[in-house]
Amino acid sequence: MSERLNLREFQQNLIDRLQTTDSSESRVSTLGVQIAGRNWLVDMVDIAEVAPLPELTAVSFAKPWFRGVANIRGNLYGVVDMAGYQHDGAASGDANNRVLLVAERYAFNAALLVDRVLGLRDARNWGQSEDFDRKIEYHDEQGATWRKLDVRGLLEQTEFLQIGS
C-alpha cells in the first residue's frame, strides 16, 4: 500500500531541497502572492503551508475582514482576508484564492487569505525604492512593483488581534 501524501511534509521537503541544492547565497526564499491586485513577497519561513480556500464557518460580531474559522486537517485556523484587512476590497472567494497558514514557530493559528499565489520569486537583484510610507518597494525585471509582507509585524498589530467589531 502506498504511503499517504502529507502536503505539509511535501512542501517542507520541497523547501529543504531548494535550500540544499543551491548555495545559501542563491536560495529563493520568498513566495509571490497577489492581494487586492498588488504583488507581495512573503518569506517562506513565515508560512507553514499554502492551501486552497477551505469551507469557512462564520463568526458572529467579527470585523468584515475576518472571514471565519476553517478546519484544516483537524486544526482550527482564523482566516483573515488580507485585502479586507488592508482596507482594499475583499478576496473574491474563487478557485484562485489561497490561504497561507502562518508558520508554527509563531504559535498562532492564522490563515492569510490571498487572491492568488504567483510562485517563488528571487528579489535579490531587483531594484528597490521607498514609497510614500517609507516602505521598501521592489521592482522586478518586467517593471512590476512588489512589497514585502511582514508576517511577524502583522501578528503583533493590535488591530489584527482584535477581530470583534
N, C-alpha and C positions, 0 to 999 in steps of 0.2 A: 504494500500500500504506500502510495507516495506521501511525503511529508506535506502538511498543510502550510500554505504560504502565509507568513505573518508579514503584513505590509510594513509595520514599523521596523522589523528586523531587516527586511529587504531594503528599505530606504537608508537605514543606518549602514548596512553593508555597502550600498552604493556610494554613500558619502565617504566611508573609510577607504574604498577602492580609489575614488577620485583623489583623496588626500595622499595615499601611499604611492600611487603611480606617478604623481607629479612631485616635484620637489616642493618644499614648504613655501618657497618663494613664488611658485606658479600655481597655487591652488585657486580654484574657483569656489568661493565660499559664500556667494550671495545668490539669492533667488530673485528673479524679476517677477513682480506682480503688478496688476493694474487695479487701482482703486479710484472710482469716480472719473475714469478716463485719464488718470495720471499714472505715470510709471514710478514704481517704488522698488527699492532694493531692500531685501531682508537677509540678515546674516543667517546662514544655515544652522549655526549653533543655537539660535534662538527658537528654532522650530523643531518640534518632535516629529511632526508628520503633516503631510498635505492630504486632505481627503475631500471627496465630493460633498456638497451641501447635504447634510443628513436631514431627516424629519425633525422638526422643531416643536417643542412644547412651549406655548406662550406663557409668559409670566405676567400676572396682573400688576398694574400700577408701576410698570418698569418704563424707563425712558424709551423713546421710539427706536433708538439705535441698538438697544438690547433686544435682539431678535428672539431670544428664548433659550431653552436648555435642550441639549442634544445628548442622547445616549450613544456613545461611540465605543463599541466593544466592552460594554459594561461599566464604562466610566462616564460620569456626567460632566458636561462642559457648558459653560455660559458662552453663548455665541454673540459676538459684537460685530455689527455691521460697520466696517471701518469707514465707508463713505458717509453714513449717517453720523457716526461719532465725530467726523471732521466737518460736519455741517455742510456736506456737499452732495446731497441727494441720498440715494439708497441703492443697495445692490438689487439687481433685478430678480434674483432667485432662480435664474435659468440654469441650464445644464453646464454652462461655462464657469459658474461660481464655484469657488473652493473655500474650504476653511483651513487655516493654518493653526495647528494645535501648538500652543506655547510649550516650549521645552520644559521637561520635568524639573530641571535644576531651579526653576523659579517657584516650584510648588504652588502653581496657580492653574487651575483647570479652566483655561480660557481658550476659546477658538475665535480667530480673527477671520471674519468673512470678507473675502476679496472678490472683485469682479471676475478675474481670471489669472491664471499663472502663465507667465511668459517664458519660463525656463531659467536655467543657470546663466548668470551674467558675470563677466570679468571686467570690473570697472577700474582696475589698477592703472590703465593707460588712458582713461577717459579724461577729457578736460573738466576742470572744476571752476565754479564761480559761487559767489554768495548771492542769495536772493534778498528781497526787501526785509525779510525777518532775520537776516544774518545767518541763515542756514545754508549749508553747502549743497549745491546742486551739481550733478554730474551730467556731462554731455557725451553721448556715445558717438560712434563713427558716422551714424546717419543724421546726427544733429538733434536727436531726441533728448529730452530733459528727464532726469531721474532724481529722486530724493531717497534718502536712507530712512527706513522706518526703525526707530529706536524702541525696540520691544521692552527693554528694561525700563526706560523712561516712561513708556506708556503705562506699564503696570504700576508705576509709582504715582501717577496722576490721580489726584483726589476725585476729579470728575469721572474718571474711568472706573474707580472703585465704588462710586455711588450710583447704582443703577436705578434706584427708586425715583419716581417722578414727584 
